[in-house]
């Protein structure tokens, strides 16, 4: 008899979706939750962070506990038949309230309006969790069900109401969040908008999860069998929505940092031509520190690179000849460059000539041109101007524009 029961349990687990369908998104959510933990410790009074942490933690726990092997283990550990069902449904309702609470705190609104909505949400979903626990306690669910609990007990008093309560609580939160995320996404830009647009299909999948289960339960009420919607379809909705939702919530948090890092790396690449020209210029009195790129953020590397370039340009200032710049500027205008590009090309030409003069006679300084030696205020156009025709022609002939004009 025991062997037959064990065989029935194992076949029930095998007939449903595999454990990985639950474990992979569950661990993904808990990983994102762990990433937020240090920030939560520093800002433990922030209601937005608390809501986000609770939502991610509850979502990860749901997926881990809803796996067939986890259900078997929890029922066996507690000794209560179908204890896993009430635990998962209470966690799912908590997740629903936390996700709605997160959007309430996240979306800009008047402080009093936010507090009032948050209190109502907290009270409503705390009550829903209590109702689920009480209905399970007074109901009767003696036969263990691993994947088809909702369908099997669809007509059982109190258990039936418990099932409808958790599905309605989850559906209401998903629908409200879907609507708010879509409306809010039309008012913002950047990574926040992308994250909100990802949350819309995630919550739409939540709604699909609830609808498929309600259809299957309603079919049992009508005497039909659509249990495959519960055993096969709805878990995949839940798994996919968990992954998309994790990305949607994480992207607005890490998006600005990723954009800043990408911008710093792009600027470092754009400054490479100027760095190759000036990196060996002696800078007496300036401290150059070698920062290992694998341990230093791109933003810090960019700041260090710009500082070194400014020091090198300052060291070259006594060798700079405004006449070289003026002649190069006119040459750039004749090449149909706009004024800003022509100014950058002229400064680049003056740097090339100043560098040659420093190499030729490093001990004999000319009169300093002072802070007005440079017209370009940004190093990036100056670096890119090293590839301009005026500068390339100058470097190929190894002569300054002023000298060329006199010959």
N, C-alpha and C positions, 0 to 999 in steps of 0.2 A: 504493500500500500504506500509506504514512504517512497519507494523507488518510482512508483507511478506518479506520485505528486512532484518529485524532483524533476522527472522527465517533462511533466506538463509545464513547470516553471521555466525550464531551460528552453522549451520549444516556444513558449510565449515571448521570451526575450529575443530569441532568434528571429521570430516573425516580424518584429518591429524594426525601426531604424537602429543602426549600430550605435555603440556607446560613443564613438568618435564624433558623431553628429552633435552630441551634447557636450562632450569634454573639450573639443577644440574651441568653440565659441565661449564656453564657460571660462576656460583658462585665459583666453584672450581678454575677456572683460576683467578678470582678476589681475591680469598683468597691467592693464591700463589703470586699474584701481591702485595698484602698488606704486605706479609712477606718480600718482597724485598724493600719496601718503605723506612725503616730506613737506609738501606745500600745505597740506591740511594741518600738520603739527605746528607749522609756523603761524598759520592763520586760522586757528581752530574756531574763532568766533565768526568767521565768514559764513553766512547761511547758504550762499551759492555753492561754496566748496563742500560744505557738509551734505547738501542735497546731491551734488554730483557724486561724492564718495559713496553715499548710501545707495544711490541708484545703480552705480556700477557694481558695488559689492553684492547687492541683492540680485542683480541680473546674473552675475557670475555664479552665485550660489544656486540659483534656480536651475541653470543649465547643468551644473554638476550633480545636483540632487535628483534631477529629472531623468538622468540616464538609467536604463533598466537595471544595470548592476548596482547602482547606488540605491535604487528603490528597494531591491532585495536586501541589501546590506542594512539599510535603515530600519526596515520592518523587522529584520532578524535581531538587530541590536536593541531595539526598544521592546520587542515582544508584543507589540500592538499591531494587529492586522491592518494593513493599509495606512499605517501612521505616516508613511512617506507622502501620501496624497494630501493630507491636511497641511503637512509641513511645506510642500511645494506650492500649494495654493495660497497659503498665508504669505509665503515669500514672494509669490507672483503679485499678490495684491499690494504688498509693501513696495515692491518694485514699481508698480503702477502709480502709487501715491508719490513715491520719490521722484519719478520722472516728471510727473505733473508739477511737483513742488520745485523741481529744478528749473523748468521753463518759467514758472511764476517768478522766481528770484532772478533768472537770467534776463528776461525781457524787461526793458526800461519801463518804469511806471512810477507813480507817486509812492513814496515810502509807506504811507498809511494804507493805500490801496493794496500794495504788495503784502504787507503784514496781515491785512484782513483776509485776502485770498489764501495766503499760506495757512492761516489758522483754520479756515474752513476745510481746506484740503486735508490737513493733518487730522482733524476731527473725523471727517468722513471716512478716510481710509483706515484709521485706527478702529473705527466702529465696524467697518467691513471685515477687518481681520478678526475682530472679536466674534462677529456673527459666524464666520466660517468655522472657527474653533468650536463654538457652542453647538452649531448644527451637526458637526461631526461627532461631538460627544454624545448628543442625544439620539443621533441616528444609529443605524445598524448596518455595518459593512463587514460581515464575517468572512467573505471569500476574498482572498488576496488577488488583486488585479495589478499587473505591472504596467501595461500600456493602454488598456481599454477601461480604466476605472470609470470615466465619464459615461461611456455607453452602457456598461454593465449595470451601473446604479442609477441610470437616468430616470427610473420609475420608483426608486426607493424613497419613502418619506424622509424629510430632513436632509438626506444626502443629496437628493435632487435639488433642493433649495440652495444647498451649499455650492453645488456646481454652478448653478445659475448666478449666484452672488459673485463668485470670483470671476466668471466670464464677463458679467456686466461691468464690474468694477474695472477690470482690465480694458474692456472695450471703450468705456467712457473716457478713461485717461488717454488711451491711444488716439481716439478721435479728436479730443481736445488738443493734445500735443501736435497732432498732424496739422490741424487748422492754424494753431498759433505759429508753428514753425514756418508754414507757407506764407502767412501774412507778414511775419517779421522778415522773412528772406527778401521780400520785395522792397524793404526799407533800408537794407544794409548792403555792403559790398565786401569784396575780398574773401579771405578764408572763412569769415563768419557766415557769409552768404552760402559758400560752398558747403560748409558743415550743416547748415540748416536745410539746404536742398537735399543732402544725404539723409537727414533725419526724417524727411517726409516719406520716402519709400520704406524706411525702417518701421515707422509707425503704421504705414499702410499694410505692411506685412503682419504687424501686431493685430490689426483689425481682421486681416485674413485668417489669422490663427483663431481668433474668437468666433468668426463667422462659420468656419468649417466645423468647429466643435459644436456650436449651437445647432447647426444643420443636422449633424449626426445625432445629437441628443433629441432634437425634435423628431427625427425619423424614428427613433426608439419609442417616443410617445405615440406616434401614429402606427406603430406596429411594423415598421420597416427596419432594414439593416444597412446603414451606411458607415459602419464602424471603421472602414479603411480611412475615412477622413480624419479620424482621431489617431489611428495607429501609424499611418503612413504620411499623410499630407501635412497636418498641423505642426508636427515636430520640425519639419524642414522649413516651414515658415518661421518658426521661432529661432532656429539656428542661423538662418540667413539674416534675419532682422537684428540679431545680437551682434553679428560681425559688422554690418553696415552701421548700426547705431554706435558701436564703439568708435569707428572711424569718424562718424559725424560729430560726436562729442569731443573727440580728441583734436580734430583738425583746427578748430578755432583757437585752441590753446597753444598748439605747436606751430600753427601756420605762420604767425608773424615772426617767430624765431627762425623758421626755415627760410622765410623771405629775406630776413636780414642777413642770414648766413650766405644765401645765394647771391645777394647784392654785394656783400663783402668779397666773396670769391671772384665775382665778375670784375670788380674794381681792381683786385689784386692782379688779375690777368691783364687788364687794360694798362696797368702801371708797369708791366714787365718791360716794355721797350725803354722807358725812361730809367728804370732801375738798372738795366744792363749797361746803359751809358754812364750812369753816375755812381754805381756801387763802389768803385775803386777811388773815388775822389777823396783825398784826405780831409778830415773834418776835425782840426785841432780843437780841443775843449769839449767836443760833443761825445756823449757816451753811446756807443752802439752795443746793444745786447743781442746776442744770437738766440732767438726763440725757436725751440723745436716745434715744427709744424704739427706733429702728431699729438702734442700736448697743449697747444695754444689755439684758442678760438680764432676763426677767420677775422672777426672784428678786431681782436687784439693784434693780429698779424698786420692787418691793414693800417691800424694806427701807428704801429712801429715802422712800417714801410714808409708811410707818409712823413713821419718825423725824420727818418734818415734821408729822404729825398730833399726835404726843406733844408736840412743841415748841409747837404752837399751843394745845393743851389746857393746857399748863403756863403759857403766857402768859395764858390766860383764868382761871386759878385764883383770882386776887384778886377777880374779879367773880362768882365762884360763890356761890350762897346755898344752904346745906343745907336751908333751909326750903322752897325751891322744889322741891328733889329729894324731900323727904318728902311734900309734898302731891301731887306728880306720881306718886309711888310708890303712894300710897293710891288715886289715881284709876285707875291702871293695874290694880291688884288688883280694883277694882270693875268694870273692863272684862273681868274673868275671865282676865287674863294670869297665867301662872305666875310664881313669884318671880324667876327669872332674867330673864325677859322684862320684868317690871315694873321690876326694878332698871336694866336697860338703857334702858327708856323714861324712867325718872326722871332718869338721867344725861343722856340726850339733851335732855330738857326743860330741865335746868339749863344745858346748853351754849347752847341757843337764847336763854334769858334772859340769860346772861352775855354773849353776843355783842351783844345789844341794849344792855345797860348799858355795854359798852365803846364802842360806837358813839355812845351818848348823851353819855358823859362820859369820854373816853379818858385824861384827866389825873388824875381823882380815883379812887384805888384804895381798894377796901374791904379789910377784914382778910382776909389770906390764909387759905384753908381748909386749906392744907397737902396732904400726900399722901393724906389720908383723904377728899378731896373726891369721889373717884370710887369707886363700888362696882364698876363693870364693869371687869374686868381685860383683856378682849378688845375690840379696836377694831371687829371685824366685827359682833357683836351691837349695839354702840352705833351703828354706821352704819345697820344695818337698822332699828333702833328709831326712826330719824327719820321713818319712814313709819307709825309706830303712831298710833292714834286720839288718844291723849293729846297727842302732840307736834303732830300736824296741827291739832287743835283750838286748841292754844296759839298756833300760828303764824297761824292764820286770824283769831283775835281779837286777836293782838298784845298779849297780857296774860299775865303769869305766873300759875300756879295759886295761888300764895299771895295775889296781889292779887285774883284772882277769888273766892277763899274769903272775903276780907274785905269784898267789896262786896255 
